[in-house]
Amino acid sequence: MARPARTWLQRLTGRRGAIVPVVKLQGVISADPRPGRLNIAGVAPLLKRAFAIKSAPAVAIIINSPGGSPVQSRLIYKRIRDLADEHNKPVLVFVEDAAASGGYFIAVAGDEIIVDPSSLVGSVGVIMAGFGFVGLLDKLGVERRVHTAGNNKSTLDPFLPEKASDIERIKQFELDIHQTFIDVVKSRRGARLKAPDDTLFTGEWWTGTRGQELGLVDAIGDLHETLRTRYGKDVRLKVFEPKRGLISLPRIGFSVVGLAGDVAATIEDRAVWARLGL
């Protein structure tokens, strides 16, 4: 690939290296606005600034995510592709620990996906999980009263027994989302996929090495080596990443509820990562 022409400012200042914007996307994918979560509201401004660098020969995206919301995953994926097409720039995706489930959905927005041999990739599937507390209230001597308009309004109520009709509807819901995921992967990876659907799309995840063999990713490598090889040893990186906040401290009146929510969100995030053994 030819190196980009030096701009007048680079000639004037003697700075030769190409500038490559790097967008860091790390965390569970969720519409929840808490720091550390990935969603279109937080990611869109970063992408816009990265693609706006006209002299950049490409945009690099670092992904480290176990997945999460299918809607937010697709919105981020689509924003990346829309901007790439608008600015006519190639997108290089670099996977760190994981690009699984929704994380992999975002990764396929890249023209190339580059991973570490031990990265975890794939998990093209859909999961819904919860708890059932049927009988608990009886043991506690508590009477629960639920009134609905609509026969299916109480679907997934943890204090009611599961119904066969509810399970069937939920399964169809999952299958619809799964098919959307599969269609996007096929449209982006195309002939690069090297295994049948019943191998690739079962929800299983693989190491980066195995992912390359299956055609889910393109190469083994890392950000710095890849960009130096392609754009010269003087390449300069301009990093864009979400601001990270601390868990909110208790304040008089309403703070304990906020703190409890932050702690619960942290536990939830850890549970999602734990499914990958991370």
C-alpha positions as CSV (number, residue, x, y, z in Angstrom):
1,M,0.0,0.0,0.0
2,A,1.4,3.4,-1.0
3,R,2.2,5.9,1.8
4,P,0.1,9.0,1.9
5,A,1.5,12.2,0.5
6,R,3.0,14.5,3.2
7,T,0.8,17.5,4.0
8,W,2.2,21.1,3.8
9,L,2.2,21.2,7.6
10,Q,4.3,18.0,7.8
11,R,6.7,19.4,5.3
12,L,6.9,22.7,7.2
13,T,7.5,21.1,10.6
14,G,9.6,18.2,9.4
15,R,7.1,15.6,10.9
16,R,7.0,12.8,8.4
17,G,4.8,10.2,10.1
18,A,1.3,9.5,8.9
19,I,-1.4,10.1,11.5
20,V,-3.7,7.1,12.2
21,P,-6.7,7.7,14.5
22,V,-7.3,4.9,17.0
23,V,-10.7,4.4,18.6
24,K,-10.7,2.3,21.8
25,L,-13.9,0.4,22.5
26,Q,-13.7,-1.5,25.8
27,G,-16.5,-2.9,28.0
28,V,-19.9,-4.5,28.0
29,I,-22.3,-3.2,25.4
30,S,-25.3,-1.6,26.9
31,A,-27.6,1.4,26.6
32,D,-26.9,2.1,30.2
33,P,-25.0,5.4,30.3
34,R,-22.7,4.5,33.1
35,P,-18.9,4.9,32.4
36,G,-17.3,1.7,31.2
37,R,-20.3,0.7,29.0
38,L,-20.3,0.8,25.2
39,N,-23.3,2.4,23.4
40,I,-23.9,4.5,20.4
41,A,-24.4,7.7,22.4
42,G,-20.9,7.4,23.9
43,V,-19.1,5.9,20.8
44,A,-20.6,8.0,18.0
45,P,-18.7,11.3,18.9
46,L,-15.4,9.4,19.1
47,L,-15.9,7.8,15.7
48,K,-16.9,11.1,14.1
49,R,-13.7,12.8,15.3
50,A,-11.6,9.9,14.2
51,F,-13.0,9.7,10.7
52,A,-12.8,13.5,10.3
53,I,-9.0,13.4,10.2
54,K,-8.7,13.8,6.4
55,S,-5.0,12.9,6.1
56,A,-5.4,9.6,7.9
57,P,-4.7,6.6,5.6
58,A,-7.0,4.4,7.7
59,V,-9.0,4.3,11.0
60,A,-8.0,1.7,13.6
61,I,-10.4,0.4,16.1
62,I,-9.4,-1.5,19.2
63,I,-12.1,-3.8,20.6
64,N,-12.2,-5.5,23.9
65,S,-15.7,-6.6,24.7
66,P,-17.6,-9.7,25.7
67,G,-20.8,-8.5,24.1
68,G,-24.1,-7.2,25.4
69,S,-27.0,-5.4,23.8
70,P,-27.7,-6.6,20.2
71,V,-29.3,-3.3,19.3
72,Q,-26.4,-1.1,20.5
73,S,-23.9,-3.5,18.9
74,R,-25.6,-3.1,15.5
75,L,-25.9,0.7,15.9
76,I,-22.2,1.0,16.6
77,Y,-21.4,-1.4,13.7
78,K,-23.5,0.6,11.3
79,R,-22.1,3.9,12.4
80,I,-18.6,2.6,11.7
81,R,-19.6,1.4,8.2
82,D,-21.5,4.6,7.4
83,L,-18.5,6.8,8.3
84,A,-16.1,4.5,6.5
85,D,-18.1,4.7,3.3
86,E,-18.7,8.5,3.7
87,H,-14.9,9.2,4.1
88,N,-13.7,6.4,1.9
89,K,-11.3,5.1,4.5
90,P,-10.4,1.5,5.3
91,V,-11.1,0.3,8.9
92,L,-8.6,-1.9,10.7
93,V,-10.0,-3.7,13.8
94,F,-7.6,-5.0,16.5
95,V,-8.9,-7.4,19.1
96,E,-7.4,-7.5,22.5
97,D,-8.8,-10.0,25.1
98,A,-12.1,-10.5,23.4
99,A,-14.5,-9.6,20.6
100,A,-17.3,-12.0,21.4
101,S,-21.0,-11.9,20.7
102,G,-21.8,-8.2,20.3
103,G,-18.1,-7.4,20.4
104,Y,-17.6,-9.5,17.3
105,F,-20.7,-7.9,15.7
106,I,-18.9,-4.6,16.0
107,A,-15.6,-6.2,14.8
108,V,-17.0,-7.3,11.5
109,A,-17.4,-3.6,10.6
110,G,-13.7,-3.7,9.9
111,D,-12.3,-4.3,6.5
112,E,-9.7,-6.4,8.3
113,I,-9.8,-8.0,11.8
114,I,-6.4,-8.6,13.4
115,V,-6.1,-10.5,16.7
116,D,-3.7,-11.8,19.3
117,P,-3.3,-15.6,19.1
118,S,-5.0,-15.9,22.5
119,S,-7.9,-13.4,21.8
120,L,-11.4,-14.8,22.1
121,V,-13.6,-14.3,19.1
122,G,-16.9,-15.4,17.7
123,S,-19.8,-16.4,20.0
124,V,-22.3,-15.7,17.2
125,G,-25.4,-16.4,19.2
126,V,-28.1,-14.9,21.5
127,I,-28.7,-15.5,25.2
128,M,-31.4,-14.5,27.6
129,A,-31.0,-15.5,31.3
130,G,-32.7,-14.9,34.5
131,F,-33.8,-16.5,37.8
132,G,-37.0,-18.1,38.9
133,F,-38.3,-17.5,42.5
134,V,-41.5,-19.5,42.2
135,G,-42.6,-20.5,45.7
136,L,-40.3,-18.1,47.5
137,L,-43.0,-15.6,48.4
138,D,-45.1,-18.4,49.9
139,K,-42.3,-19.4,52.2
140,L,-41.9,-15.8,53.3
141,G,-45.6,-15.4,53.9
142,V,-45.8,-12.6,51.3
143,E,-48.8,-12.2,48.9
144,R,-47.9,-10.7,45.5
145,R,-50.6,-9.1,43.4
146,V,-50.2,-8.7,39.6
147,H,-52.8,-7.3,37.3
148,T,-52.2,-7.1,33.5
149,A,-54.0,-6.1,30.3
150,G,-52.7,-8.5,27.7
151,N,-52.2,-12.3,28.1
152,N,-48.5,-12.1,27.6
153,K,-47.7,-9.0,29.6
154,S,-46.2,-11.1,32.5
155,T,-43.8,-13.0,30.3
156,L,-40.5,-13.6,32.2
157,D,-42.0,-12.7,35.6
158,P,-39.5,-14.5,37.9
159,F,-42.3,-15.2,40.5
160,L,-44.5,-17.1,38.1
161,P,-44.0,-20.6,36.6
162,E,-42.7,-20.6,33.0
163,K,-45.3,-21.3,30.4
164,A,-44.6,-23.4,27.2
165,S,-46.1,-20.6,25.1
166,D,-43.7,-18.0,26.7
167,I,-40.7,-20.2,26.0
168,E,-41.7,-20.6,22.4
169,R,-42.1,-16.9,21.9
170,I,-38.8,-16.2,23.6
171,K,-37.1,-18.8,21.4
172,Q,-38.5,-17.1,18.3
173,F,-37.4,-13.8,19.5
174,E,-33.8,-15.1,20.0
175,L,-33.8,-16.8,16.6
176,D,-34.8,-13.5,14.9
177,I,-31.9,-11.6,16.5
178,H,-29.6,-14.5,15.8
179,Q,-30.4,-14.4,12.1
180,T,-29.7,-10.7,11.9
181,F,-26.3,-11.4,13.5
182,I,-25.6,-14.2,11.0
183,D,-26.7,-12.1,8.0
184,V,-24.3,-9.3,9.0
185,V,-21.3,-11.7,9.5
186,K,-21.9,-13.3,6.1
187,S,-22.3,-10.0,4.3
188,R,-19.1,-8.7,5.7
189,R,-16.9,-11.8,5.8
190,G,-18.3,-13.4,2.7
191,A,-16.0,-15.9,1.0
192,R,-13.4,-15.5,3.8
193,L,-15.5,-17.8,6.0
194,K,-14.1,-21.2,5.9
195,A,-16.5,-23.4,7.8
196,P,-20.2,-24.3,7.6
197,D,-23.0,-22.4,9.4
198,D,-23.4,-25.2,12.0
199,T,-19.9,-24.7,13.1
200,L,-19.6,-20.9,12.9
201,F,-23.0,-19.8,14.3
202,T,-23.6,-22.0,17.3
203,G,-22.6,-19.4,19.9
204,E,-19.2,-21.0,20.4
205,W,-16.1,-18.9,20.8
206,W,-12.6,-19.6,19.7
207,T,-9.0,-18.4,20.2
208,G,-7.6,-15.9,17.7
209,T,-5.6,-18.6,16.0
210,R,-8.6,-20.9,15.5
211,G,-10.7,-17.9,14.5
212,Q,-8.2,-17.2,11.7
213,E,-8.5,-20.8,10.5
214,L,-12.3,-20.5,10.4
215,G,-12.2,-17.2,8.5
216,L,-13.7,-15.2,11.3
217,V,-10.6,-13.0,11.5
218,D,-7.9,-12.1,9.0
219,A,-4.5,-12.1,10.7
220,I,-2.5,-12.5,13.9
221,G,-0.8,-9.3,14.9
222,D,-0.9,-6.2,17.0
223,L,-1.7,-2.6,16.5
224,H,1.8,-1.0,16.6
225,E,3.6,-3.6,14.5
226,T,0.9,-3.6,11.9
227,L,0.6,0.2,11.6
228,R,4.4,0.6,11.5
229,T,4.7,-2.0,8.8
230,R,2.0,-0.5,6.6
231,Y,2.5,3.3,7.2
232,G,6.2,3.6,8.2
233,K,8.1,3.5,11.4
234,D,7.3,7.2,12.1
235,V,3.5,6.6,12.1
236,R,1.7,8.6,14.8
237,L,-1.3,7.4,16.7
238,K,-4.1,9.7,17.8
239,V,-6.2,7.9,20.4
240,F,-9.9,8.4,21.0
241,E,-11.5,6.7,24.0
242,P,-14.5,7.2,26.3
243,K,-13.9,9.1,29.5
244,R,-13.8,6.7,32.5
245,G,-15.5,7.7,35.7
246,L,-15.3,6.4,39.2
247,I,-18.2,4.7,41.1
248,S,-20.2,7.6,42.5
249,L,-19.7,8.2,46.2
250,P,-22.6,8.3,48.6
251,R,-24.4,11.6,49.0
252,I,-27.0,12.6,51.5
253,G,-30.5,11.5,50.6
254,F,-30.3,9.7,47.3
255,S,-26.7,8.5,47.1
256,V,-27.1,5.0,48.5
257,V,-29.4,4.0,45.7
258,G,-27.0,5.3,43.1
259,L,-24.1,3.5,44.7
260,A,-26.1,0.3,44.8
261,G,-26.9,0.7,41.2
262,D,-23.2,1.2,40.3
263,V,-22.2,-1.9,42.3
264,A,-24.9,-4.0,40.7
265,A,-23.8,-2.9,37.3
266,T,-20.2,-3.8,38.0
267,I,-21.3,-7.2,39.2
268,E,-23.4,-7.7,36.1
269,D,-20.4,-6.7,33.8
270,R,-18.1,-9.1,35.6
271,A,-20.7,-11.9,35.1
272,V,-20.7,-11.2,31.3
273,W,-16.9,-11.3,31.2
274,A,-16.9,-14.5,33.3
275,R,-18.7,-16.4,30.7
276,L,-15.5,-16.2,28.6
277,G,-13.3,-17.1,31.6
278,L,-11.9,-13.6,31.8
